[in-house]
Amino acid sequence: MTVRGRGVQSVEIAGRILEALMGAGRAAMLRDLAAEAAITPAQAHAYLVSLRKLGLVEQDGASGRYRLGPFALRLGLARLRGLDPLRMAAETIGQLSDQLDLMVAITVWGDHGPTVVQVHEAATQVHANVRAGTVFSLTGTATGWVFAAFAAPALVEDMIAAELANPAHSQRVAAGMRLEDVREMVARVRETGYASTAGAPVPGVSAISAPVFDHGGQIQFVVTAIGPSGLVDLSPDSTQIAAILAYANALSRGLGAERGPVRTSPPLASAPWPAVSPCDARR
């Protein structure tokens, strides 16, 4: 997230040290933190003394290595308690919808499966009956495939089995599929970080879906862009797919996830999305 205005350089340097500690994932040596923060070891030592006084950093007495301190943990927990994931998404999906000129839906796991809770219409009309309360199938929709790939197996296994046993109920896409086909599709979605459907289950309508994770790595909801097939680019270098992944990544980072859905091609930098924070969502 880019913040404009003049700041305090020393605070920003301290932030770089804290970021280096967070990225290390374990106790780190002084010289490594200094290198990561782009300062000298002597400077890093002075900052670490102050950060230790605040409880943001602590030092292991035996090894001399540094790690995040108890106050850093309390700050993280305070942020997590104040998060409202669905509100963060609801306040920002309009921007994604306008950027793509596609309908965007937010779907959570409900009592009957993937259930739409938010929809933002695009200027381009979509001939698909998608509204709050709509329930998607797992093996018949892009949204469903993302849940099938990333939700806890205990949540999805019975529903997948039921859809395979009754393809007509799973919006036709599961017709003729075997369990091996489902496993192959799930593996593909996990590898690419997204799912897509072309002209199905509604003819002439395509969709792209990506998951949003929380700090524990659990899927919170799915972001899905929906539009006429002629306007939805499902090619390997699709900037629409990159934009949706970038948006899902930003929301995941805002919820404390270490990483969201990732795809190597095209790079997410080709369709950047600003970091999304609770403060941004409430403006």
C-alpha positions in Angstrom: 0.0 0.0 0.0 1.4 3.4 -1.0 1.0 6.1 1.6 1.7 9.7 0.6 3.1 12.4 2.7 6.3 13.0 4.7 7.1 10.4 7.3 9.7 9.8 10.0 12.7 8.0 8.4 13.8 6.3 11.7 10.4 4.7 12.1 10.5 3.4 8.6 13.9 1.9 9.2 12.7 0.2 12.3 9.8 -1.1 10.2 12.2 -2.6 7.7 14.0 -4.4 10.6 10.7 -5.8 11.9 9.7 -6.8 8.4 13.1 -8.6 8.1 12.4 -10.5 11.3 9.0 -11.4 10.1 10.3 -12.7 6.8 13.0 -14.7 8.5 10.5 -16.9 10.3 13.0 -17.7 13.0 15.6 -16.0 15.2 18.0 -14.0 13.0 21.5 -12.8 13.4 22.3 -9.0 13.6 24.3 -8.9 10.3 21.5 -10.6 8.4 18.9 -8.2 9.7 21.2 -5.3 8.9 21.7 -6.5 5.3 17.9 -7.1 4.8 17.1 -3.6 6.1 19.9 -2.0 4.0 21.7 -0.4 7.0 25.0 -1.1 8.8 25.2 -3.6 11.6 26.0 -0.7 14.0 22.8 1.1 13.0 20.8 -2.1 13.3 22.1 -2.7 16.8 21.0 0.7 18.0 17.5 0.2 16.5 17.2 -3.3 18.0 18.0 -1.9 21.5 15.1 0.5 21.2 12.8 -2.2 19.7 13.8 -4.5 22.6 12.8 -1.8 25.1 9.4 -1.6 23.5 8.9 -5.4 23.6 8.7 -5.6 19.8 11.9 -7.6 19.6 13.6 -9.9 22.0 17.1 -11.4 22.0 18.1 -15.0 22.8 20.6 -14.9 25.6 22.5 -17.9 24.5 22.8 -17.4 20.7 22.4 -13.6 20.6 19.9 -13.9 17.8 16.8 -11.7 17.6 13.2 -12.6 17.1 9.9 -10.8 17.4 8.8 -10.0 20.9 5.6 -10.2 22.9 4.3 -6.8 22.0 4.6 -7.6 18.3 2.3 -10.6 19.1 -0.2 -8.5 20.9 -0.3 -6.0 18.0 -0.9 -8.8 15.5 -3.7 -10.2 17.7 -5.3 -6.8 18.1 -5.4 -6.4 14.3 -6.9 -9.8 13.8 -9.7 -9.1 16.3 -10.6 -5.9 14.4 -10.8 -7.5 11.0 -14.1 -7.8 9.1 -13.2 -9.9 6.0 -16.5 -9.7 4.2 -16.7 -5.9 4.7 -13.2 -5.6 3.4 -14.3 -7.4 0.3 -17.7 -5.7 -0.1 -16.1 -2.3 0.0 -13.6 -3.1 -2.7 -15.2 -5.5 -5.2 -16.7 -2.5 -7.0 -13.3 -1.4 -8.0 -12.4 -4.8 -9.3 -15.7 -5.0 -11.2 -15.1 -1.6 -12.8 -11.6 -2.5 -13.7 -12.6 -5.7 -15.4 -16.1 -4.5 -16.6 -17.4 -7.9 -15.3 -19.8 -8.9 -12.5 -17.9 -9.8 -9.3 -19.4 -12.1 -6.6 -18.2 -13.0 -3.1 -19.0 -16.5 -2.0 -18.7 -18.2 1.4 -19.2 -21.7 2.5 -22.8 -22.0 3.8 -25.0 -24.8 5.1 -25.7 -26.0 1.6 -22.3 -25.3 0.0 -20.8 -22.3 -1.8 -23.3 -19.5 -1.2 -23.1 -16.0 -2.7 -23.2 -13.2 -0.2 -22.2 -10.1 -2.2 -22.7 -9.3 -5.9 -21.5 -6.2 -7.8 -23.1 -5.8 -11.2 -21.0 -4.5 -14.2 -22.1 -2.2 -16.9 -22.1 -5.1 -19.3 -25.2 -7.2 -18.6 -24.7 -10.9 -17.8 -27.5 -13.4 -18.6 -26.9 -15.4 -15.4 -29.1 -15.5 -12.3 -26.5 -14.7 -9.7 -27.6 -12.9 -6.6 -27.1 -13.0 -2.8 -28.3 -16.4 -1.6 -27.4 -18.3 -4.8 -25.8 -21.7 -4.1 -23.2 -23.0 -6.5 -22.3 -26.6 -7.1 -18.8 -27.8 -6.4 -18.0 -29.6 -9.6 -20.1 -27.4 -11.9 -18.7 -23.9 -11.3 -15.4 -22.1 -11.0 -16.3 -21.0 -7.5 -17.1 -24.5 -6.5 -13.8 -25.8 -7.9 -11.9 -23.3 -5.7 -13.7 -24.5 -2.6 -13.2 -28.2 -3.7 -9.4 -27.4 -4.0 -8.8 -25.3 -0.8 -11.6 -26.1 1.7 -11.2 -28.7 4.4 -11.8 -32.2 2.9 -14.4 -32.9 5.5 -16.5 -30.0 4.2 -16.5 -31.0 0.5 -16.0 -34.7 0.1 -19.6 -35.7 0.7 -20.9 -33.0 -1.6 -18.5 -34.0 -4.4 -19.7 -37.6 -4.1 -23.3 -36.6 -4.2 -22.7 -34.5 -7.4 -20.9 -37.3 -9.1 -23.8 -39.6 -8.3 -26.3 -37.1 -9.6 -24.7 -35.0 -12.4 -28.0 -33.4 -13.4 -28.1 -31.8 -9.9 -24.6 -30.4 -10.3 -25.4 -28.1 -13.2 -24.4 -30.5 -16.0 -20.6 -29.9 -15.8 -20.0 -33.0 -13.6 -21.8 -35.2 -16.1 -19.4 -38.0 -17.1 -16.8 -37.1 -14.6 -15.1 -39.7 -12.4 -13.5 -39.3 -9.1 -10.1 -39.4 -10.8 -11.2 -36.4 -13.0 -12.1 -34.5 -9.9 -8.8 -35.1 -8.3 -7.0 -34.0 -11.4 -9.0 -30.8 -11.6 -8.4 -30.1 -7.9 -4.7 -30.6 -8.3 -4.7 -28.1 -11.3 -6.6 -25.5 -9.3 -4.2 -25.8 -6.4 -1.2 -25.4 -8.7 -2.5 -22.4 -10.6 -4.3 -20.7 -7.7 -7.5 -20.2 -9.6 -10.4 -21.9 -11.4 -12.3 -21.0 -14.5 -15.3 -22.2 -16.6 -16.1 -21.4 -20.2 -19.7 -21.3 -21.3 -20.8 -23.5 -18.4 -23.0 -24.1 -16.5 -24.7 -21.2 -18.3 -24.1 -21.2 -22.1 -22.3 -18.0 -23.2 -21.2 -17.1 -19.7 -17.6 -17.7 -18.3 -16.1 -17.2 -14.9 -12.8 -16.9 -13.1 -12.5 -17.6 -9.3 -9.7 -17.2 -6.8 -9.6 -18.0 -3.0 -9.0 -15.5 -0.1 -7.2 -17.0 2.9 -6.9 -15.8 6.5 -3.8 -15.7 8.8 -4.2 -19.4 9.6 -4.2 -20.4 5.9 -7.9 -21.2 5.9 -10.0 -20.2 3.0 -12.4 -17.4 4.0 -14.3 -16.8 0.7 -14.0 -16.9 -3.0 -13.8 -14.0 -5.4 -15.4 -14.7 -8.8 -15.6 -12.5 -11.9 -18.4 -13.4 -14.3 -19.2 -12.2 -17.8 -20.1 -13.0 -21.4 -17.7 -15.5 -22.7 -16.6 -13.1 -25.4 -15.4 -10.6 -22.8 -13.7 -13.1 -20.4 -10.1 -13.9 -21.3 -9.1 -17.4 -20.1 -5.9 -17.5 -22.1 -2.6 -18.3 -20.3 -1.5 -14.7 -20.4 -4.9 -13.2 -19.3 -4.5 -9.9 -17.5 -8.0 -10.5 -16.1 -6.9 -13.6 -14.3 -3.8 -11.8 -13.1 -6.0 -8.9 -11.8 -8.3 -11.3 -9.9 -5.3 -13.1 -8.4 -3.7 -9.8 -7.4 -6.9 -8.7 -5.7 -7.3 -12.0 -3.9 -3.7 -11.8 -2.8 -4.2 -8.3 -1.5 -7.2 -9.4 0.6 -5.4 -12.4 1.9 -2.4 -10.3 3.0 -4.9 -7.9 4.6 -6.2 -10.8 6.6 -2.7 -11.8 7.8 -2.1 -14.6 5.3 1.6 -15.2 4.5 0.6 -15.7 0.9 -2.5 -16.0 -1.2 -3.2 -17.8 -4.5 -0.1 -17.5 -6.7 0.5 -18.0 -10.4 3.9 -17.5 -12.0 2.6 -16.5 -15.5 1.6 -13.9 -16.1 3.3 -12.1 -13.2 0.9 -10.5 -10.8 2.9 -7.3 -11.3 1.2 -7.0 -14.7 -2.1 -6.3 -12.9 -1.2 -4.7 -9.6 -3.8 -4.3 -6.9 -3.2 -2.1 -3.8 -3.0 -3.7 -0.4 -6.4 -3.8 1.3 -6.7 -2.9 4.9 -9.6 -2.6 7.3 -9.0 1.1 7.4 -9.3 1.3 3.6 -12.5 -0.7 3.6 -14.2 1.6 6.1 -13.5 4.8 4.2 
